[in-house]
Amino acid sequence: MAEYDAIIIGSGPGGYVCAIRCAQLGLKTACVEGRATLGGTCLNVGCIPSKALLHATHQLHEAETNFPKMGLIGDAPRVDWNRMLAYKDEVIAQNTKGIEFLFKKNKVDWLKGWASIPEPGQVAVGKETHKAKHIVIASGSEPAGLPGIEVDGERIVTSTGALHLPKIPKRLAVIGGGVIGLEMGSVYARLGAQVTVIEFLDEITPGMDAEVAKSFRRILGRQGLRFMLGTAVQSVETLKTKLKVHYQTRKDGSEGQIDADVVLVATGRKPFTEGLGLDALGVRLTDRGQIETDARWQTSVPGIHAIGDAIAGPMLAHKAEDEGMAVAELLAGQAGHVNYGVIPSVIYTHPEVAALGETEETLKAAGRGFKTGKFSFMGNGRAKANFAADGFVKLLADADTDRILGAHIIGPMAGDLIHEIAVAMEFGAAAEDLARTCHAHPTYSEAVREAALACGDGAIHA
């Protein structure tokens, strides 16, 4: 029976980062993973492969739409779907092998197989049982289903199946207007599919700043995505040559149906804790199936911690990474911390959408006084030159102190631009601090400075 200071269950972004950080801090560490490759959902069937397809199809869009405008004349590329999938798989392989290298470099043992916890301080993997002073559950999440709809992995798929369809569908129905549905919908729309997004709520991307969400939907509509809002899917009928999606509108209860070749069920994710033996251990779960933890990510059973998608909070890879590092530091006797108020979220469509901190809606609901600084990318020289002028930067600052409370960006490189504001918020900066910081010209980042200026006397280029 091998003995470890820490055993981490799951090698996704939270798990592998936690394992590496534990090892760096001098703890004898192992990480359990049942997949054939490390990296969890994110690297294997989530963040990384979807970004590869988004990148490839965006290049296709540029060649078809913007190349002629720049004097680049020639036939647009034709799509070789199998080669595009092979490119995606190669990207996955490079990343997962990179984690293997990091484990070896940092002397983290990979325990291959699926884990269970027979009792506190022990982790069983296959026929072997290992001792651990500390156990960290980083088992991640899995797609949440929809009652009455059976996923077959071929024509009715989750995000996993959508990454390797045998052919590009002519008609794709996406159930759910969240991040996954919109990203994969964008991929197939660029590849020529007729994409219909069916959302139960009255707007896409629930929880997003309302102005951004509305603008985002309009832009995606111009790209060919069709939206059915306030609509509940009742069932999916499987016929020989097509699928029939039956729905009911929430407004008046009217019913209807649309035809599709493939249906993507993108109705969110749920914690994956199957087989761990949490019930027998007495580990408390929430009514949503999440593992309950305290402020130090300790579960109800001493010696067992949990992080990432398995616990409460946004299901984001970088949130899990931060928690993994914080827990590792706590286990090593240091002071781990996560600032949940400064965790950005990004949608990797084109344009990208990024959000951080408070929205106008949450501030109004809390009765807080705030001011808004907004700047359109139409006023940004770099964005206009690159045919990327859709969207804007919105900055929210305290009405009295000018301290930045939130930021929302829809536009080019939004997922990168948001981090300048994240650093500013982490250090309690005011909007004026951003406004007085020199930004290189011509860059997209100038739009952030202009939004900060708009919180004061006004933007220069608006």
Phi and psi in degrees as a GROMACS rama.xvg file:
@    title "Ramachandran Plot"
@    xaxis  label "Phi"
@    yaxis  label "Psi"
@TYPE xy
-72.0377  147.36  ALA-2
-118.761  133.474  GLU-3
-129.676  156.723  TYR-4
-73.8396  -38.4145  ASP-5
-144.867  133.624  ALA-6
-119.686  124.758  ILE-7
-104.433  129.4  ILE-8
-99.267  108.665  ILE-9
110.938  134.781  GLY-10
-115.009  26.9917  SER-11
-71.8354  -171.717  GLY-12
-53.3203  -40.9418  PRO-13
-68.2987  -45.7292  GLY-14
-68.6594  -48.7648  GLY-15
-71.1217  -34.351  TYR-16
-66.2608  -42.5765  VAL-17
-60.5667  -43.8346  CYS-18
-63.0833  -46.1211  ALA-19
-64.0121  -42.3812  ILE-20
-66.1275  -38.7047  ARG-21
-58.319  -46.6837  CYS-22
-64.1113  -40.4941  ALA-23
-61.1587  -29.4381  GLN-24
-92.5799  12.315  LEU-25
92.0919  9.08358  GLY-26
-90.2672  136.751  LEU-27
-72.5467  119.086  LYS-28
-129.836  143.062  THR-29
-132.097  154.458  ALA-30
-130.009  129.812  CYS-31
-97.2403  131.305  VAL-32
-145.572  127.023  GLU-33
-87.8026  -20.5285  GLY-34
-68.1272  164.159  ARG-35
-73.8935  -17.15  ALA-36
-131.468  154.722  THR-37
-80.7807  169.344  LEU-38
110.417  -12.7773  GLY-39
64.4713  -161.433  GLY-40
-58.8373  -44.3519  THR-41
-55.5025  -53.3564  CYS-42
-78.1704  -29.3242  LEU-43
-92.4123  -45.6308  ASN-44
-139.269  29.1728  VAL-45
-140.645  -112.815  GLY-46
-51.3889  -52.1274  CYS-47
-70.4455  -53.5502  ILE-48
-62.6868  -35.2866  PRO-49
-66.4001  -36.9985  SER-50
-68.5921  -32.5723  LYS-51
-62.6885  -45.5513  ALA-52
-68.6123  -36.838  LEU-53
-63.025  -41.5074  LEU-54
-64.8382  -47.1403  HIS-55
-61.7518  -44.7574  ALA-56
-74.2028  -26.5991  THR-57
-68.015  -38.868  HIS-58
-61.7197  -37.7717  GLN-59
-61.4923  -46.1274  LEU-60
-59.8318  -43.2109  HIS-61
-61.0586  -43.5647  GLU-62
-65.1967  -39.0004  ALA-63
-74.952  -33.6182  GLU-64
-107.514  -46.1577  THR-65
-104.481  -20.8368  ASN-66
-56.9803  -47.8134  PHE-67
-59.4176  -32.8732  PRO-68
-64.5104  -24.9714  LYS-69
-99.803  9.03859  MET-70
81.7737  15.902  GLY-71
-95.8718  93.9975  LEU-72
-99.3884  135.107  ILE-73
161.707  173.679  GLY-74
-71.0416  139.908  ASP-75
-66.8826  149.689  ALA-76
-61.1744  147.51  PRO-77
-93.7412  153.074  ARG-78
-90.8746  121.323  VAL-79
-102.196  95.9765  ASP-80
-59.7717  -40.8432  TRP-81
-64.34  -38.8447  ASN-82
-70.5528  -34.4214  ARG-83
-65.055  -40.6502  MET-84
-66.1471  -36.5698  LEU-85
-65.4305  -39.2072  ALA-86
-60.6957  -45.4622  TYR-87
-59.1255  -44.0038  LYS-88
-66.1222  -34.9095  ASP-89
-67.0719  -38.1471  GLU-90
-61.743  -43.0873  VAL-91
-59.3469  -48.0089  ILE-92
-60.7876  -42.8053  ALA-93
-60.037  -40.9246  GLN-94
-73.3939  -44.0059  ASN-95
-67.9376  -37.3252  THR-96
-67.0773  -29.7507  LYS-97
-63.7522  -37.6534  GLY-98
-67.1748  -40.6817  ILE-99
-56.2516  -44.7427  GLU-100
-61.3504  -43.3372  PHE-101
-65.5815  -36.2677  LEU-102
-62.1384  -46.1722  PHE-103
-64.3788  -42.4942  LYS-104
-60.4794  -39.2715  LYS-105
-97.8941  5.87759  ASN-106
61.2404  43.2537  LYS-107
-94.7429  126.255  VAL-108
-80.6419  132.312  ASP-109
-94.9619  111.972  TRP-110
-91.6171  108.437  LEU-111
-85.4895  122.309  LYS-112
141.132  -178.585  GLY-113
-97.1566  138.148  TRP-114
-95.1862  151.653  ALA-115
-139.389  159.782  SER-116
-117.685  93.5694  ILE-117
-65.3341  -30.7011  PRO-118
-163.66  159.801  GLU-119
-53.5114  135.167  PRO-120
88.6707  1.49584  GLY-121
-134.049  141.491  GLN-122
-129.987  122.936  VAL-123
-97.0172  131.866  ALA-124
-131.721  108.832  VAL-125
64.1175  -128.12  GLY-126
-92.41  -1.05031  LYS-127
-104.441  145.554  GLU-128
-121.126  135.011  THR-129
-120.627  145.391  HIS-130
-92.6054  146.981  LYS-131
-148.598  134.518  ALA-132
-66.6148  -34.5795  LYS-133
-134.115  138.486  HIS-134
-119.983  131.686  ILE-135
-119.367  118.373  VAL-136
-87.5634  115.871  ILE-137
-130.941  52.5915  ALA-138
-82.4902  -5.37692  SER-139
76.3033  -153.156  GLY-140
-140.759  172.211  SER-141
-138.759  161.04  GLU-142
-59.4924  138.279  PRO-143
-88.1203  133.435  ALA-144
-83.1921  -176.484  GLY-145
-128.693  127.589  LEU-146
-54.1111  133.925  PRO-147
86.5527  -3.06293  GLY-148
-118.626  117.167  ILE-149
-96.8048  118.296  GLU-150
-77.2611  122.804  VAL-151
-103.262  -6.32044  ASP-152
79.0228  -1.16878  GLY-153
-118.265  -60.1144  GLU-154
-106.256  -29.3616  ARG-155
-111.609  110.294  ILE-156
-128.426  160.433  VAL-157
-96.1657  -172.135  THR-158
-58.4605  -32.4057  SER-159
-63.1154  -50.2758  THR-160
-65.5925  -30.861  GLY-161
-66.5615  -16.5378  ALA-162
-82.5066  -11.9111  LEU-163
-146.235  49.3613  HIS-164
-62.9417  144.244  LEU-165
-64.2562  -26.5163  PRO-166
-153.271  163.997  LYS-167
-74.9514  121.625  ILE-168
-72.6107  150.999  PRO-169
-77.0152  -35.3835  LYS-170
-131.826  121.143  ARG-171
-118.67  123.472  LEU-172
-101.544  126.307  ALA-173
-110.386  119.367  VAL-174
-94.8582  106.127  ILE-175
118.486  122.785  GLY-176
-102.253  39.2661  GLY-177
-95.1374  -163.958  GLY-178
-59.6274  -51.3025  VAL-179
-62.9443  -46.3906  ILE-180
-61.6602  -41.4236  GLY-181
-73.6547  -37.5491  LEU-182
-65.1513  -50.1392  GLU-183
-70.1323  -33.28  MET-184
-61.8254  -39.6419  GLY-185
-63.1924  -41.6842  SER-186
-56.5648  -51.837  VAL-187
-75.8851  -27.1429  TYR-188
-64.7935  -40.9394  ALA-189
-66.2047  -26.8083  ARG-190
-86.0404  2.1885  LEU-191
105.694  -1.05408  GLY-192
-75.5916  149.126  ALA-193
-85.792  111.66  GLN-194
-107.496  126.85  VAL-195
-119.632  122.305  THR-196
-100.985  121.928  VAL-197
-108.526  116.287  ILE-198
-120.654  130.832  GLU-199
-65.6815  -38.268  PHE-200
-81.9702  176.853  LEU-201
-87.5921  0.351909  ASP-202
-152.244  154.832  GLU-203
-75.4283  170.894  ILE-204
44.879  66.8443  THR-205
-55.3672  138.642  PRO-206
92.0824  -13.8702  GLY-207
-76.5145  153.831  MET-208
-47.4399  127.202  ASP-209
-61.064  -39.482  ALA-210
-65.6149  -40.6689  GLU-211
-65.3124  -44.8989  VAL-212
-59.7427  -43.3361  ALA-213
-65.0614  -44.8151  LYS-214
-64.0033  -41.1095  SER-215
-59.2696  -45.7357  PHE-216
-63.0206  -40.2978  ARG-217
-62.7923  -42.7225  ARG-218
-64.7518  -45.6901  ILE-219
-63.4555  -33.8997  LEU-220
-61.5711  -39.7344  GLY-221
-66.8489  -23.3752  ARG-222
-84.5247  -1.26957  GLN-223
108.774  -4.72129  GLY-224
-77.7558  135.956  LEU-225
-103.115  140.045  ARG-226
-120.673  134.421  PHE-227
-119.125  100.775  MET-228
-95.8252  158.784  LEU-229
59.708  37.5724  GLY-230
-128.704  129.616  THR-231
-105.475  124.135  ALA-232
-75.6566  128.215  VAL-233
-93.2268  -41.4997  GLN-234
-166.624  165.071  SER-235
-123.899  118.869  VAL-236
-93.5534  126.058  GLU-237
-95.7636  114.023  THR-238
-110.519  173.951  LEU-239
-64.0419  -42.9967  LYS-240
-108.396  -6.86115  THR-241
-161.572  172.212  LYS-242
-112.839  145.132  LEU-243
-115.33  119.675  LYS-244
-96.0692  114.33  VAL-245
-94.9042  134.202  HIS-246
-139.216  166.509  TYR-247
-137.571  132.599  GLN-248
-80.5603  142.324  THR-249
-74.748  -28.2529  ARG-250
-66.4088  -49.8222  LYS-251
-127.445  3.82389  ASP-252
75.3167  8.16731  GLY-253
-68.1876  149.852  SER-254
-114.753  156.11  GLU-255
-165.405  -173.572  GLY-256
-153.136  151.922  GLN-257
-131.03  152.115  ILE-258
-92.05  148.533  ASP-259
-151.102  155.775  ALA-260
-91.9977  -33.6372  ASP-261
-137.622  140.472  VAL-262
-116.69  125.041  VAL-263
-101.364  116.321  LEU-264
-88.6029  105.407  VAL-265
-124.349  60.3277  ALA-266
-102.446  29.1072  THR-267
101.045  -174.356  GLY-268
-133.124  162.152  ARG-269
-135.17  154.419  LYS-270
-58.5745  142.554  PRO-271
-107.904  105.962  PHE-272
-129.244  12.5578  THR-273
-59.6598  134.857  GLU-274
84.0077  -4.14401  GLY-275
-76.9757  -21.7933  LEU-276
80.8083  31.9476  GLY-277
-67.5496  -36.8097  LEU-278
-59.8825  -48.3312  ASP-279
-63.8635  -30.9855  ALA-280
-76.6158  -22.4726  LEU-281
87.3146  20.9066  GLY-282
-74.4994  121.737  VAL-283
-76.6854  138.861  ARG-284
-117.343  156.286  LEU-285
-80.6934  174.039  THR-286
-70.1704  -8.99182  ASP-287
-98.3202  7.02804  ARG-288
82.5273  9.26221  GLY-289
-85.2478  149.801  GLN-290
-77.3954  128.181  ILE-291
-74.4895  133.874  GLU-292
-136.459  159.806  THR-293
-93.4131  -167.36  ASP-294
-66.0853  -15.0371  ALA-295
-108.137  18.1073  ARG-296
63.2083  23.609  TRP-297
-85.6321  133.951  GLN-298
-80.7488  -175.657  THR-299
-71.0043  -9.32075  SER-300
-108.365  119.067  VAL-301
-55.2354  139.142  PRO-302
89.1486  -6.39567  GLY-303
-117.694  119.31  ILE-304
-108.541  166.659  HIS-305
-148.672  145.798  ALA-306
-143.734  171.908  ILE-307
74.118  -147.565  GLY-308
-64.6924  -18.3435  ASP-309
-75.1715  -12.5605  ALA-310
-119.28  -178.59  ILE-311
-67.5357  160.138  ALA-312
110.986  172.729  GLY-313
-62.5232  138.881  PRO-314
-84.9274  79.5813  MET-315
-125.359  137.6  LEU-316
-59.0419  -41.2489  ALA-317
-73.4894  -27.8168  HIS-318
-64.4166  -43.222  LYS-319
-63.186  -40.2184  ALA-320
-61.3014  -46.2291  GLU-321
-60.7034  -42.7883  ASP-322
-64.7822  -39.3333  GLU-323
-61.2438  -43.3695  GLY-324
-66.4465  -41.7442  MET-325
-63.9974  -43.701  ALA-326
-64.2158  -42.713  VAL-327
-57.709  -42.5014  ALA-328
-67.1256  -37.9825  GLU-329
-64.3009  -42.8093  LEU-330
-64.1323  -27.6494  LEU-331
-90.0941  7.66252  ALA-332
87.276  10.3277  GLY-333
-97.7403  -169.309  GLN-334
-113.177  87.6573  ALA-335
-75.8292  145.282  GLY-336
-152.859  144.012  HIS-337
-129.117  127.574  VAL-338
-91.5171  96.5041  ASN-339
-69.9002  -14.5685  TYR-340
-78.877  -9.34699  GLY-341
-128.751  54.5367  VAL-342
-114.346  109.938  ILE-343
-74.6789  154.8  PRO-344
-125.649  145.497  SER-345
-137.261  139.852  VAL-346
-112.153  125.481  ILE-347
-97.035  41.0229  TYR-348
-79.4456  -169.216  THR-349
-128.644  111.407  HIS-350
-74.4215  160.63  PRO-351
-74.8862  158.216  GLU-352
-128.813  130.714  VAL-353
-133.935  143.07  ALA-354
-136.352  150.096  ALA-355
-154.451  130.514  LEU-356
72.9672  -145.578  GLY-357
-77.4994  156.336  GLU-358
-108.053  168.331  THR-359
-57.5343  -39.0518  GLU-360
-66.139  -42.8807  GLU-361
-69.6303  -34.6112  THR-362
-69.3717  -40.3983  LEU-363
-65.6734  -40.9636  LYS-364
-63.3291  -32.0925  ALA-365
-86.0836  -4.67654  ALA-366
71.5059  26.1958  GLY-367
-90.7512  139.607  ARG-368
-80.0348  132.722  GLY-369
-149.2  163.88  PHE-370
-125.626  154.806  LYS-371
-119.279  131.691  THR-372
-116.483  126.675  GLY-373
-134.071  141.369  LYS-374
-144.205  129.838  PHE-375
-84.4764  143.092  SER-376
-67.8744  -10.8998  PHE-377
-63.0297  -21.7866  MET-378
-94.6319  8.79726  GLY-379
-106.162  118.1  ASN-380
-59.9782  -41.4648  GLY-381
-64.1446  -41.8678  ARG-382
-64.3794  -40.6993  ALA-383
-66.4514  -38.6424  LYS-384
-64.862  -29.0482  ALA-385
-101.323  16.078  ASN-386
53.5195  42.1349  PHE-387
-133.742  38.5132  ALA-388
-91.7006  3.14448  ALA-389
-69.8737  136.782  ASP-390
107.495  -174.527  GLY-391
-161.997  167.289  PHE-392
-109.989  131.449  VAL-393
-122.44  126.585  LYS-394
-115.703  135.808  LEU-395
-115.046  127.95  LEU-396
-133.304  151.713  ALA-397
-61.493  135.147  ASP-398
-63.658  -30.1418  ALA-399
-96.647  -45.0128  ASP-400
-96.5464  -15.3855  THR-401
72.2637  4.88721  ASP-402
-65.2771  136.899  ARG-403
-71.0111  129.748  ILE-404
-109.488  -23.7761  LEU-405
-172.963  163.786  GLY-406
-150.021  144.864  ALA-407
-142.239  124.241  HIS-408
-128.025  129.402  ILE-409
-124.761  117.131  ILE-410
159.951  -172.357  GLY-411
-65.2794  134.541  PRO-412
57.2097  29.8173  MET-413
-57.1129  -37.6547  ALA-414
-64.587  -23.3357  GLY-415
-92.1969  -40.2737  ASP-416
-62.142  -31.9938  LEU-417
-62.3127  -23.525  ILE-418
-75.7948  -24.2196  HIS-419
-60.3489  -41.3495  GLU-420
-73.6569  -33.968  ILE-421
-61.3282  -44.061  ALA-422
-63.4532  -42.3989  VAL-423
-59.8805  -44.9552  ALA-424
-66.6695  -37.224  MET-425
-59.2111  -32.2819  GLU-426
-102.603  14.7541  PHE-427
69.1814  31.9617  GLY-428
-72.0153  156.022  ALA-429
-94.082  162.726  ALA-430
-59.7883  -34.9775  ALA-431
-63.6675  -30.8984  GLU-432
-61.0441  -43.4171  ASP-433
-66.4271  -42.5908  LEU-434
-62.7826  -30.5266  ALA-435
-93.8194  5.0143  ARG-436
-93.7905  125.938  THR-437
-66.4067  130.186  CYS-438
-116.049  135.414  HIS-439
-63.0936  146.36  ALA-440
-119.111  136.739  HIS-441
-95.4582  122.667  PRO-442
-136.163  158.516  THR-443
-62.6919  -29.7527  TYR-444
-63.081  -19.6762  SER-445
-59.6335  -26.5825  GLU-446
-66.5014  -31.4419  ALA-447
-66.926  -44.4833  VAL-448
-63.033  -40.7032  ARG-449
-63.805  -38.8537  GLU-450
-64.2285  -37.0586  ALA-451
-67.1966  -40.4303  ALA-452
-60.8732  -35.8806  LEU-453
-67.5583  -17.941  ALA-454
-75.3377  -13.3985  CYS-455
-113.345  -115.901  GLY-456
-77.0033  -18.5183  ASP-457
132.853  151.292  GLY-458
-68.0487  155.257  ALA-459
-80.8189  -43.2133  ILE-460
-101.629  18.6079  HIS-461
